Amino acid sequence: MKAMILEKINQPLRLVDLPIPKINEDEILIKVVACGVCRTELDQIAGRIESPKLPVVLGHQPVGYVEKIGAKVRRFKVGDRVGATWLYSSCGNCKFCNSERENLCQDFKATGCHEDGGYAEFFKISERYAVKIPDEFSKIEEVAPLLCGGVVGYRAIKLANIQNGQNIAIWGFGSSNHQVFQVIKYLYPNSKIFVFTRNIEEQDLARRLKADFVGSLYDKPRERQDIAICTIPIWSALVKALENLDKGGKLIINLIRMQNIDKDALLNLEYSQHLWMEKKIQTVANVTKKDAEEFLIIASKMKLKPEIEFYPLKKANEALTDLKEGRIKGSKVLIVG
């Protein structure tokens, strides 16, 4: 099979031929149609996230059809539409796994990081962690970006505990947050949404989606916000988000890693201005099976359709570069088969 692999840190991916994965009795083999491209892959390539396995096939948003099933598989049959998320596996026995928080399991393994992912023509995963794709989605390739940016964005919304009518700030407007915006509009129609992004194309997209406020990181609207969801990996954005929060407000940081280019921005934190009055900070760590199942039901009902730019598998490096440099709004997806 054809696959794009990361062999060394800070090196481009390479197109290679690999054997088709052999499945165990509880696993399914997926013939991949498409796979989403994520900023997490940029972190892996740059070494900000250490890949336990090198070389590794990147990609944690694969969608496709079940090609083959193991002897003990019961949830899927050959031909079913299926996908996978960042959650590849967990121990299944710890206090976190037993309380539907397998995202926090000490033995959490990530798709396209600990195990080979979806930048390939075939991909295998345990049926326990595979995701069924609802029939309401007519084009399977459009589901790919929902399985990372959408699912983890939905987890951010859950952790935020939004009340309809609250003011919501969205910091960054890429693959995840432009889906978060649409889900909030659907679930909390009386809430105002304030979008902060440096990217002009993302600002245009936010206006087209009818955001109540659109500005850069340093613009300040007249109204404070009750909730802020941030996907911008620089510290100055977090400081500004805290500054704009109302009393009792909550900042959700939906990032797996921060960049250190402006860490000195933290020196601008003033307790009375940024933290006092019961402001809260919470991070998002990975996703759960339940997150994916719940989110795909909501997304299918609301007919969520992210902005997508498609690339052939062999142009994965071009897609990653466009993502890194902020070219092209919305999500990026590799067409594999």
C-alpha positions as CSV (number, residue, x, y, z in Angstrom):
1,M,0.0,0.0,0.0
2,K,1.0,3.6,-0.5
3,A,1.7,5.6,2.7
4,M,3.2,9.0,3.7
5,I,5.6,8.4,6.6
6,L,7.6,10.5,9.0
7,E,11.0,9.1,9.3
8,K,12.9,11.8,11.2
9,I,12.0,15.0,13.1
10,N,12.1,18.2,11.0
11,Q,12.1,16.2,7.8
12,P,9.3,16.2,5.1
13,L,7.1,13.1,4.9
14,R,8.1,10.5,2.3
15,L,5.8,8.5,0.0
16,V,6.6,4.8,0.4
17,D,5.2,1.3,-0.2
18,L,4.4,-0.6,2.9
19,P,2.7,-4.0,3.6
20,I,-1.0,-3.9,4.2
21,P,-1.5,-4.2,8.0
22,K,-2.4,-7.7,9.4
23,I,-5.3,-7.5,11.8
24,N,-5.8,-9.2,15.2
25,E,-9.1,-11.0,16.1
26,D,-10.6,-7.8,17.7
27,E,-9.5,-5.4,14.9
28,I,-10.9,-4.2,11.6
29,L,-9.0,-3.3,8.5
30,I,-10.1,0.0,6.9
31,K,-9.7,0.9,3.2
32,V,-9.0,4.6,3.7
33,V,-10.9,7.1,1.4
34,A,-9.6,10.3,3.1
35,C,-7.8,11.5,6.1
36,G,-7.8,15.0,7.7
37,V,-4.7,17.0,8.2
38,C,-4.1,18.5,11.7
39,R,-1.8,20.9,13.5
40,T,-0.8,18.1,15.8
41,E,1.0,16.6,12.8
42,L,3.0,19.8,12.6
43,D,3.9,19.4,16.3
44,Q,5.0,15.8,15.6
45,I,7.2,16.8,12.7
46,A,8.8,19.6,14.7
47,G,9.4,17.4,17.7
48,R,7.1,19.3,20.0
49,I,5.2,16.0,20.4
50,E,7.6,13.1,20.7
51,S,6.6,10.2,18.5
52,P,7.3,6.9,20.4
53,K,7.3,5.2,17.0
54,L,9.6,6.3,14.1
55,P,9.1,5.9,11.2
56,V,5.3,6.4,11.7
57,V,2.4,6.8,9.3
58,L,0.8,10.1,10.5
59,G,-2.9,10.9,10.4
60,H,-5.6,10.6,13.0
61,Q,-8.7,11.5,11.1
62,P,-9.1,8.6,8.6
63,V,-12.5,7.6,7.1
64,G,-13.3,4.7,4.8
65,Y,-14.9,1.3,4.5
66,V,-14.4,-1.9,6.4
67,E,-12.2,-4.1,4.2
68,K,-11.8,-7.0,6.6
69,I,-12.8,-8.0,10.2
70,G,-11.2,-10.1,12.9
71,A,-12.8,-13.3,14.2
72,K,-14.2,-11.6,17.4
73,V,-15.5,-8.4,15.7
74,R,-19.2,-7.8,16.3
75,R,-19.8,-4.1,15.8
76,F,-18.8,-3.9,12.2
77,K,-19.2,-5.9,9.0
78,V,-17.3,-5.7,5.7
79,G,-18.5,-2.6,3.7
80,D,-19.5,-0.5,6.7
81,R,-18.5,3.2,6.7
82,V,-16.1,3.8,9.5
83,G,-13.5,6.3,10.9
84,A,-11.1,6.8,13.7
85,T,-10.0,9.6,16.0
86,W,-6.9,10.6,18.0
87,L,-7.9,7.8,20.5
88,Y,-6.3,4.6,19.2
89,S,-6.5,2.6,22.4
90,S,-6.4,2.7,26.2
91,C,-6.0,0.2,29.0
92,G,-9.8,-0.3,29.5
93,N,-9.4,-1.0,33.2
94,C,-8.3,2.1,35.1
95,K,-10.5,4.6,37.0
96,F,-10.4,6.9,33.9
97,C,-11.4,4.2,31.4
98,N,-14.2,3.0,33.8
99,S,-15.7,6.4,34.0
100,E,-15.7,7.2,30.3
101,R,-12.5,9.3,30.6
102,E,-10.2,7.1,28.6
103,N,-8.6,10.3,27.3
104,L,-6.8,10.6,30.6
105,C,-5.7,6.9,30.8
106,Q,-2.0,6.4,31.6
107,D,-1.8,3.9,28.7
108,F,-3.6,6.2,26.2
109,K,-2.2,5.6,22.7
110,A,-2.8,8.0,19.9
111,T,-3.6,7.3,16.2
112,G,-0.8,8.3,13.9
113,C,1.6,8.7,16.9
114,H,1.9,5.6,19.0
115,E,0.5,3.5,16.1
116,D,0.4,4.0,12.4
117,G,-2.4,6.3,11.2
118,G,-4.4,7.2,8.2
119,Y,-2.0,8.8,5.7
120,A,-2.1,5.4,4.0
121,E,-4.4,3.3,1.7
122,F,-5.1,0.9,4.6
123,F,-5.4,1.3,8.4
124,K,-6.2,-1.0,11.2
125,I,-7.8,-0.4,14.7
126,S,-9.6,-2.3,17.4
127,E,-13.4,-2.3,16.8
128,R,-13.8,-0.8,20.3
129,Y,-12.2,2.5,19.2
130,A,-13.5,2.7,15.6
131,V,-16.3,5.2,14.9
132,K,-19.4,4.4,12.9
133,I,-20.3,7.1,10.4
134,P,-24.0,8.0,10.3
135,D,-25.8,7.4,7.1
136,E,-26.9,11.1,7.0
137,F,-23.4,12.1,5.7
138,S,-23.6,11.7,2.0
139,K,-19.9,12.3,1.2
140,I,-17.7,10.3,3.5
141,E,-14.6,12.4,2.7
142,E,-16.3,15.4,4.3
143,V,-16.5,13.5,7.6
144,A,-12.7,13.3,8.0
145,P,-12.1,16.8,9.6
146,L,-15.0,16.2,12.0
147,L,-13.1,13.3,13.6
148,C,-10.4,15.6,15.1
149,G,-11.2,19.3,15.0
150,G,-14.9,18.6,15.3
151,V,-14.7,16.0,18.1
152,V,-12.1,17.8,20.2
153,G,-14.0,21.0,19.7
154,Y,-17.1,19.4,20.9
155,R,-15.2,18.2,24.0
156,A,-14.2,21.9,24.6
157,I,-17.9,22.9,24.4
158,K,-18.8,20.2,26.9
159,L,-16.1,21.3,29.3
160,A,-17.2,24.9,28.9
161,N,-20.7,24.1,30.2
162,I,-22.2,26.8,28.1
163,Q,-25.6,28.3,29.0
164,N,-27.8,29.5,26.2
165,G,-27.5,33.3,26.0
166,Q,-23.9,33.6,27.3
167,N,-21.3,35.5,25.4
168,I,-18.8,33.1,23.8
169,A,-15.3,34.1,22.5
170,I,-13.6,31.9,20.0
171,W,-9.8,32.5,19.7
172,G,-8.5,31.1,16.4
173,F,-10.8,30.1,13.5
174,G,-9.1,27.1,11.9
175,S,-10.3,23.5,11.4
176,S,-11.6,23.0,14.9
177,N,-13.0,26.4,15.9
178,H,-14.9,27.1,12.7
179,Q,-16.8,23.9,13.5
180,V,-17.1,24.9,17.1
181,F,-18.7,28.1,15.9
182,Q,-21.4,26.3,14.0
183,V,-22.1,23.8,16.8
184,I,-22.5,26.7,19.3
185,K,-24.9,28.5,16.9
186,Y,-26.9,25.3,16.7
187,L,-27.0,24.3,20.4
188,Y,-27.1,27.8,21.9
189,P,-28.9,30.0,19.4
190,N,-29.3,33.0,21.8
191,S,-25.5,33.2,22.5
192,K,-23.4,35.9,20.9
193,I,-20.1,34.7,19.4
194,F,-17.0,36.8,19.3
195,V,-14.2,35.6,16.9
196,F,-10.6,36.6,17.4
197,T,-8.0,35.6,14.7
198,R,-4.9,37.1,13.0
199,N,-5.7,35.5,9.7
200,I,-7.6,37.7,7.3
201,E,-9.2,34.8,5.4
202,E,-10.4,33.3,8.7
203,Q,-11.9,36.7,9.6
204,D,-13.7,36.7,6.3
205,L,-15.1,33.2,7.0
206,A,-16.3,34.3,10.5
207,R,-18.1,37.2,9.0
208,R,-19.7,35.0,6.3
209,L,-20.9,32.7,9.1
210,K,-22.4,35.7,10.8
211,A,-20.2,36.1,13.9
212,D,-21.4,38.9,16.2
213,F,-17.9,40.3,16.4
214,V,-14.8,39.7,14.4
215,G,-11.4,41.1,15.2
216,S,-7.7,40.5,15.6
217,L,-6.1,39.4,18.9
218,Y,-5.7,42.9,20.2
219,D,-9.2,44.3,19.3
220,K,-11.5,44.7,22.2
221,P,-15.3,44.5,21.9
222,R,-17.6,46.5,24.2
223,E,-19.0,43.4,25.8
224,R,-17.0,40.9,27.9
225,Q,-17.4,37.2,27.3
226,D,-18.5,34.5,29.7
227,I,-16.6,31.6,27.9
228,A,-13.5,31.7,25.8
229,I,-12.3,28.7,23.7
230,C,-8.7,29.1,22.4
231,T,-6.9,27.2,19.8
232,I,-4.1,29.7,19.2
233,P,-0.8,28.2,20.5
234,I,0.8,31.5,21.6
235,W,0.8,32.8,25.2
236,S,-0.3,36.3,24.4
237,A,-3.6,35.0,23.1
238,L,-4.3,33.4,26.4
239,V,-3.5,36.6,28.3
240,K,-5.8,38.6,26.0
241,A,-8.6,36.0,26.4
242,L,-8.4,36.2,30.2
243,E,-8.4,39.9,30.0
244,N,-11.6,39.9,28.0
245,L,-13.4,37.4,30.3
246,D,-16.3,38.6,32.5
247,K,-16.4,37.8,36.2
248,G,-16.7,34.1,36.8
249,G,-15.7,33.5,33.2
250,K,-14.0,30.4,31.9
251,L,-11.1,29.9,29.5
252,I,-10.9,26.6,27.7
253,I,-7.5,25.9,26.1
254,N,-8.0,23.4,23.3
255,L,-4.4,22.7,22.5
256,I,-2.0,19.7,22.8
257,R,1.1,21.9,23.0
258,M,2.0,25.6,23.3
259,Q,4.7,27.4,21.3
260,N,7.4,29.1,23.3
261,I,8.0,32.0,20.9
262,D,6.3,34.6,23.2
263,K,6.3,32.9,26.6
264,D,7.4,36.2,28.1
265,A,3.8,37.4,27.5
266,L,3.0,35.7,30.8
267,L,4.9,38.5,32.5
268,N,2.0,40.7,31.6
269,L,-0.5,38.7,33.7
270,E,-1.9,40.8,36.5
271,Y,-3.8,38.9,39.1
272,S,-6.5,41.5,39.6
273,Q,-7.1,42.0,35.9
274,H,-6.7,38.5,34.4
275,L,-7.4,36.0,37.2
276,W,-9.3,37.4,40.1
277,M,-13.1,37.4,40.4
278,E,-13.3,33.6,40.1
279,K,-12.1,33.3,36.5
280,K,-11.2,29.7,35.6
281,I,-8.8,28.0,33.2
282,Q,-9.2,24.4,31.9
283,T,-7.4,22.5,29.2
284,V,-8.7,19.9,26.8
285,A,-6.8,16.6,26.7
286,N,-7.5,14.2,23.9
287,V,-11.0,12.8,23.2
288,T,-13.2,9.9,24.3
289,K,-15.3,7.4,22.4
290,K,-18.4,9.0,23.8
291,D,-17.3,12.4,22.5
292,A,-17.0,11.1,19.0
293,E,-20.4,9.2,19.1
294,E,-22.3,12.2,20.5
295,F,-20.7,14.7,18.2
296,L,-21.4,12.8,15.0
297,I,-25.0,12.5,15.9
298,I,-25.2,16.2,16.5
299,A,-23.2,17.0,13.3
300,S,-25.5,14.8,11.2
301,K,-28.6,16.4,12.6
302,M,-27.4,19.9,12.0
303,K,-25.9,19.0,8.6
304,L,-22.5,20.4,9.7
305,K,-20.3,21.0,6.7
306,P,-16.8,22.4,7.4
307,E,-14.9,24.4,4.8
308,I,-12.5,21.9,3.2
309,E,-9.5,22.0,0.8
310,F,-8.7,18.6,-0.7
311,Y,-5.2,17.3,-1.6
312,P,-4.0,14.0,-3.0
313,L,-2.1,11.8,-0.6
314,K,1.2,12.4,-2.3
315,K,0.8,16.2,-1.6
316,A,0.6,15.7,2.1
317,N,3.7,17.9,2.6
318,E,2.0,20.7,0.6
319,A,-1.1,20.5,2.8
320,L,1.0,20.6,6.0
321,T,2.9,23.6,4.7
322,D,-0.4,25.4,3.8
323,L,-1.7,24.7,7.3
324,K,1.5,25.9,8.9
325,E,1.6,29.2,7.0
326,G,-2.2,29.8,7.3
327,R,-2.9,29.5,3.6
328,I,-6.5,28.4,2.8
329,K,-9.3,28.7,5.4
330,G,-11.0,25.8,7.1
331,S,-9.9,22.2,7.1
332,K,-7.4,20.3,4.9
333,V,-8.1,16.7,3.8
334,L,-6.0,14.2,1.9
335,I,-7.8,12.1,-0.7
336,V,-6.3,8.6,-0.4
337,G,-8.5,6.1,-2.3
